[in-house]
Amino acid sequence: MPILVAPSRPFDVEVDVLIIGGGACGLTAALSAFDTGATPLVLERWSSCMGSSAMSLGALCAAGTQEQDAHGVEDSAAIFLADIMAKTGGKANPLIARTVAEQSGIALDWLAQQHGIVFELDLGWRPAFGHSRQRLHAVKERTGADMMTRLINGCEAKGIDILTDAHVTDLFATEDGAVAGVRMRRPDASIEDIGCKTLVLATCGFGGNREMVADYIPTMKTARYFGWEPNQGDAIVWGQALGAAVADMDAYQGLGLLADPQGIDVNPKLLIEGGIQINSLGQRFSNELDDVSGQGARLIAQPEGYGWVIYDERIHQIALGFPQYQTLKELGALKVADGVAQLAQVIGVDRVQLKSTLDIVTGLQTVGGTDEFGRVFDKTPLTGPLYALRVTGAIFHTQGGLVIDAEARVMRPDGSRLANLFAGGGAARGISGSGPSGYLPGAGLCSAVTLGYLAGQSAGRLSRQ
Ligand SMILES: Cc1cc2nc3c(=O)[nH]c(=O)nc-3n(C[C@H](O)[C@H](O)[C@H](O)COP(=O)(O)OP(=O)(O)OC[C@H]3O[C@@H](n4cnc5c(N)ncnc54)[C@H](O)[C@@H]3O)c2cc1C
């Protein structure tokens, strides 16, 4: 049973705001709680703070930021909200969608101004995959790992304690459901208890828990999970045991761009810049720019479950600026050929079929036009040497979770709020509605940072009342 009865005696150690999970959500919550004057403590089960956040490409969507203003990008919470609702077919929870749309820019500006953690507008991300504006932001180095380094340094600069190798196994709660503290297991199997006034759940989703994936997302039960393995759905299990509601549990971020077999995610910019995706037979099967997340399931459904991203020298030169792409190059994952016939041979695809596919694409790219899948092509034909990267589909992280309100406070099914429990990031219901197709690029980190900001702020204030 994950919920233990709170002891009658005080805990030896008690903090204002206890945060379980040291990913982007947890560390942002810590900074935000600190700014309210509260004392936060982060507990992370791994030996360092990484999580899915460090595995990510580090691209985060946000609207109305100072960075967008500086680059003359006209965007607003209302436009972002409209994009979220359009992408999810109206299925995103309106309260959370509006809250995230309104607060995302505020959270990024606050991180820059108060903590020197600057997310630059990534001008390489043109509006695509459901974003009608340029609103993808990233730290200078453009990786999730560097984003985490900056968040860790930000916490250290404020003297915020982060305890790693601290695997929280149980929560303590009083009879009325208020959380009193947590129990954690250390690597030497010793047990430690810590009390808290408020608790923020930032343990992400349940992608690492095969049973939960089979229960909630049966269509992906055999799909590869390419996320942070320690994310076992603990927040959802604890929350439900305390009477919390969960929602959108079949929502997830998939991707049809996992380099196979290297297991490195390929930047969607290869497609945005004009690349295409074919299956193992050499056929295109979708509008590659329509549904970045749903493409994972689409690709898995193709013969043999894998495919190729095909692009040219111009796109290759752009991609050389991405650290993950450099690694793929060093690992020998890039296949290069002088023409279609050679490419077909190098990647083992039927030459006639590949030529037919590329002829159609070249035709569209020459005049500019829309294909049978609804993809609109620029007048930028693929030229010069052709490149191919073998990819497969995977589930990256789950998007459903605990139901929260606009203060990131965890709710019961009847709409009442739990006394002192907050959640954000992958632990909470996100802005993706249901299934894979409502996922907008950058929405995972957007939810982590924005809801982490709100959760830390609300928990900090409550702890000081
Ligand atoms: C390969 C990949 C690429 C991605 N790229 C992008 C991208 O470019 N843009 C984007 O927006 N999103 C991206 N995502 C999704 C994004 O990474 C997540 O949505 C986001 O990182 C979630 O943040 P989080 O803080 O909620 O979770 P995490 O960063 O996963 O942090 C959760 C932490 O909780 C810890 N934890 C779990 N259980 C316990 C416990 N019981 N006790 C103590 N600690 C615990 C875990 O060890 C982990 O460190 C990507 C995901 C993957 C896997």
Ligand as a Chemical Component Dictionary entry (heavy atoms), coordinates in Angstrom:
data_LIG
# 
_chem_comp.id                   LIG 
_chem_comp.type                 NON-POLYMER 
_chem_comp.pdbx_formal_charge   0 
_chem_comp.three_letter_code    LIG 
# 
loop_
_chem_comp_atom.comp_id 
_chem_comp_atom.atom_id 
_chem_comp_atom.alt_atom_id 
_chem_comp_atom.type_symbol 
_chem_comp_atom.charge 
_chem_comp_atom.model_Cartn_x 
_chem_comp_atom.model_Cartn_y 
_chem_comp_atom.model_Cartn_z 
_chem_comp_atom.pdbx_ordinal 
LIG C1  C1  C 0 13.746 11.102 -26.259 1  
LIG C2  C2  C 0 12.777 12.154 -25.821 2  
LIG C3  C3  C 0 12.766 13.372 -26.477 3  
LIG C4  C4  C 0 11.871 14.358 -26.083 4  
LIG N1  N1  N 0 11.937 15.582 -26.683 5  
LIG C5  C5  C 0 11.119 16.560 -26.237 6  
LIG C6  C6  C 0 11.244 17.881 -26.730 7  
LIG O1  O1  O 0 12.124 18.213 -27.524 8  
LIG N2  N2  N 0 10.347 18.808 -26.297 9  
LIG C7  C7  C 0 9.398  18.520 -25.356 10 
LIG O2  O2  O 0 8.630  19.401 -24.977 11 
LIG N3  N3  N 0 9.309  17.294 -24.820 12 
LIG C8  C8  C 0 10.148 16.323 -25.220 13 
LIG N4  N4  N 0 10.070 15.103 -24.640 14 
LIG C9  C9  C 0 9.151  14.917 -23.505 15 
LIG C10 C10 C 0 9.746  15.607 -22.265 16 
LIG O3  O3  O 0 11.051 15.150 -22.086 17 
LIG C11 C11 C 0 8.881  15.313 -21.019 18 
LIG O4  O4  O 0 7.561  15.679 -21.271 19 
LIG C12 C12 C 0 9.386  16.101 -19.824 20 
LIG O5  O5  O 0 10.772 15.945 -19.684 21 
LIG C13 C13 C 0 8.690  15.688 -18.547 22 
LIG O6  O6  O 0 9.310  16.376 -17.482 23 
LIG P1  P1  P 0 9.084  15.867 -16.003 24 
LIG O7  O7  O 0 9.893  16.721 -15.129 25 
LIG O8  O8  O 0 7.621  15.750 -15.748 26 
LIG O9  O9  O 0 9.643  14.371 -16.003 27 
LIG P2  P2  P 0 11.147 13.816 -15.995 28 
LIG O10 O10 O 0 12.086 14.749 -16.614 29 
LIG O11 O11 O 0 11.096 12.440 -16.536 30 
LIG O12 O12 O 0 11.488 13.773 -14.454 31 
LIG C14 C14 C 0 10.855 12.873 -13.564 32 
LIG C15 C15 C 0 11.872 12.465 -12.518 33 
LIG O13 O13 O 0 11.210 11.798 -11.439 34 
LIG C16 C16 C 0 12.077 10.788 -10.969 35 
LIG N5  N5  N 0 11.269 9.825  -10.225 36 
LIG C17 C17 C 0 10.316 9.007  -10.698 37 
LIG N6  N6  N 0 9.773  8.292  -9.705  38 
LIG C18 C18 C 0 10.405 8.655  -8.561  39 
LIG C19 C19 C 0 10.288 8.265  -7.194  40 
LIG N7  N7  N 0 9.406  7.331  -6.798  41 
LIG N8  N8  N 0 11.111 8.852  -6.268  42 
LIG C20 C20 C 0 11.996 9.806  -6.650  43 
LIG N9  N9  N 0 12.152 10.206 -7.941  44 
LIG C21 C21 C 0 11.352 9.650  -8.886  45 
LIG C22 C22 C 0 12.702 10.236 -12.219 46 
LIG O14 O14 O 0 13.911 9.550  -11.951 47 
LIG C23 C23 C 0 12.908 11.499 -13.050 48 
LIG O15 O15 O 0 14.192 12.047 -12.858 49 
LIG C24 C24 C 0 10.958 14.095 -25.028 50 
LIG C25 C25 C 0 10.974 12.867 -24.367 51 
LIG C26 C26 C 0 11.881 11.899 -24.761 52 
LIG C27 C27 C 0 11.902 10.605 -24.014 53 
# 
loop_
_chem_comp_bond.comp_id 
_chem_comp_bond.atom_id_1 
_chem_comp_bond.atom_id_2 
_chem_comp_bond.value_order 
_chem_comp_bond.pdbx_ordinal 
LIG C1  C2  SING 1  
LIG C2  C3  SING 2  
LIG C2  C26 DOUB 3  
LIG C3  C4  DOUB 4  
LIG C4  N1  SING 5  
LIG C4  C24 SING 6  
LIG N1  C5  DOUB 7  
LIG C5  C6  SING 8  
LIG C5  C8  SING 9  
LIG C6  O1  DOUB 10 
LIG C6  N2  SING 11 
LIG N2  C7  SING 12 
LIG C7  O2  DOUB 13 
LIG C7  N3  SING 14 
LIG N3  C8  DOUB 15 
LIG C8  N4  SING 16 
LIG N4  C9  SING 17 
LIG N4  C24 SING 18 
LIG C9  C10 SING 19 
LIG C10 O3  SING 20 
LIG C10 C11 SING 21 
LIG C11 O4  SING 22 
LIG C11 C12 SING 23 
LIG C12 O5  SING 24 
LIG C12 C13 SING 25 
LIG C13 O6  SING 26 
LIG O6  P1  SING 27 
LIG P1  O7  DOUB 28 
LIG P1  O8  SING 29 
LIG P1  O9  SING 30 
LIG O9  P2  SING 31 
LIG P2  O10 DOUB 32 
LIG P2  O11 SING 33 
LIG P2  O12 SING 34 
LIG O12 C14 SING 35 
LIG C14 C15 SING 36 
LIG C15 O13 SING 37 
LIG C15 C23 SING 38 
LIG O13 C16 SING 39 
LIG C16 N5  SING 40 
LIG C16 C22 SING 41 
LIG N5  C17 SING 42 
LIG N5  C21 SING 43 
LIG C17 N6  DOUB 44 
LIG N6  C18 SING 45 
LIG C18 C19 SING 46 
LIG C18 C21 DOUB 47 
LIG C19 N7  SING 48 
LIG C19 N8  DOUB 49 
LIG N8  C20 SING 50 
LIG C20 N9  DOUB 51 
LIG N9  C21 SING 52 
LIG C22 O14 SING 53 
LIG C22 C23 SING 54 
LIG C23 O15 SING 55 
LIG C24 C25 DOUB 56 
LIG C25 C26 SING 57 
LIG C26 C27 SING 58 
# 
